[in-house]
Amino acid sequence: MSPQDTLTAPVESRISDREFDAVRRLVYENFGISLSSQKKTLVVGRLQKVLRLRGFSTFGDYLHWVQEDPTGEALSELADRISTNHTYFNREHEHFDHFAGTVLPEAIKRRTAAGDPELRVWCAGCSTGEEPYTLMMLMVEALAGAGARLKPVLLATDISMKALQKAQAAVYPQEAVSKLPPALKNRYLIKQPGGLFRVGDPIRTQVHFRRHNLMNRVFRFRSPFDAIFCRNVMIYFDNPTRAKLVEKFADNTVPGGYLFIGHSETINRDGGQYRYVLPACYRKPL
Ligand SMILES: C[S@@+](CC[C@H](N)C(=O)[O-])C[C@H]1O[C@@H](n2cnc3c(N)ncnc32)[C@H](O)[C@@H]1O
């Protein structure tokens, strides 16, 4: 196909079946994301801008470049384009209610009794930061309420650098914060010109954002977590990928700790190290 044809052809035909299969394989092997053939139009639409910016006239040339790039930058850009980053503060609020009402009080009691210095939470697939900032607000509130001296540690990871940069900027439009309870909004967000909201420093500076791929074979963390949130991420993974990931989460959860997944996601209710507690919420027995 000539460069001119590439620009004028219908979206789906701008990529051959072989090229689309190669994109799918690359995305699956590197990020665990399964792209069905129905996603072809979406994928072409999302990647077309990269082809244009990088000066490639065919998907074949683009793929060759991604596969040969020794820096990992091309793959990172592919992750930015392919990942779906939709999120907002206090999304699926039942989980935050359970986190504040049960998970945090239990963890604070357990950590304090053991003489541990930290309360530890991991937000995996944190996207642009709305979820980890909501979690940190609740951790700060719970620690103050209990008069506990524990340090709140919140690791927030994602594969998309672009999402992480937005997370670190911590500035959000009204729609993103509209589901946050007014008390938290008033206490921890600062109004900006243009109807925007900035997360105040006491919350923002306590969330540690890192690039991390959930497909890494081994997870190396200093010590296990009281709760892991991985919501609306595994929806893009197939069953074997999901099952392996859930076991790695369990290996990094303290006994009595929790895993939260998205409400539309499922893991085996009885299998593995976790036990079912609530819809999309599991606990590792004590
Ligand atoms: C729809 S967002 C979910 C955001 C938030 N957890 C929520 O529930 O609102 C899914 C996120 O998962 C991330 N993701 C997808 N595959 C990943 C992988 N292999 N490793 C790390 N993050 C990944 C995407 O980059 C995206 O930001």
PDBQT file of the ligand as one rigid body, heavy atoms in Angstrom, charges set to zero:
ROOT
HETATM    1  C1  LIG A 301      -9.116   1.654  33.203  1.00  0.00    +0.000 C 
HETATM    2  S1  LIG A 301      -7.635   2.053  34.053  1.00  0.00    +0.000 S 
HETATM    3  C2  LIG A 301      -8.097   1.683  35.723  1.00  0.00    +0.000 C 
HETATM    4  C3  LIG A 301      -7.794   2.818  36.661  1.00  0.00    +0.000 C 
HETATM    5  C4  LIG A 301      -8.233   2.617  38.097  1.00  0.00    +0.000 C 
HETATM    6  N1  LIG A 301      -7.633   1.443  38.669  1.00  0.00    +0.000 N 
HETATM    7  C5  LIG A 301      -9.740   2.546  38.224  1.00  0.00    +0.000 C 
HETATM    8  O1  LIG A 301     -10.299   1.484  38.505  1.00  0.00    +0.000 OA
HETATM    9  O2  LIG A 301     -10.390   3.575  38.035  1.00  0.00    +0.000 OA
HETATM   10  C6  LIG A 301      -6.589   0.640  33.649  1.00  0.00    +0.000 C 
HETATM   11  C7  LIG A 301      -5.111   0.946  33.847  1.00  0.00    +0.000 C 
HETATM   12  O3  LIG A 301      -4.368  -0.292  33.831  1.00  0.00    +0.000 OA
HETATM   13  C8  LIG A 301      -3.107  -0.037  33.258  1.00  0.00    +0.000 C 
HETATM   14  N2  LIG A 301      -2.486  -1.292  32.778  1.00  0.00    +0.000 N 
HETATM   15  C9  LIG A 301      -2.896  -2.085  31.763  1.00  0.00    +0.000 A 
HETATM   16  N3  LIG A 301      -2.054  -3.112  31.607  1.00  0.00    +0.000 NA
HETATM   17  C10 LIG A 301      -1.083  -2.975  32.552  1.00  0.00    +0.000 A 
HETATM   18  C11 LIG A 301       0.079  -3.716  32.896  1.00  0.00    +0.000 A 
HETATM   19  N4  LIG A 301       0.437  -4.816  32.230  1.00  0.00    +0.000 N 
HETATM   20  N5  LIG A 301       0.828  -3.292  33.932  1.00  0.00    +0.000 NA
HETATM   21  C12 LIG A 301       0.492  -2.168  34.612  1.00  0.00    +0.000 A 
HETATM   22  N6  LIG A 301      -0.591  -1.413  34.333  1.00  0.00    +0.000 NA
HETATM   23  C13 LIG A 301      -1.362  -1.808  33.306  1.00  0.00    +0.000 A 
HETATM   24  C14 LIG A 301      -3.429   0.941  32.129  1.00  0.00    +0.000 C 
HETATM   25  O4  LIG A 301      -2.298   1.669  31.697  1.00  0.00    +0.000 OA
HETATM   26  C15 LIG A 301      -4.523   1.820  32.755  1.00  0.00    +0.000 C 
HETATM   27  O5  LIG A 301      -3.998   3.007  33.290  1.00  0.00    +0.000 OA
ENDROOT
TORSDOF 0
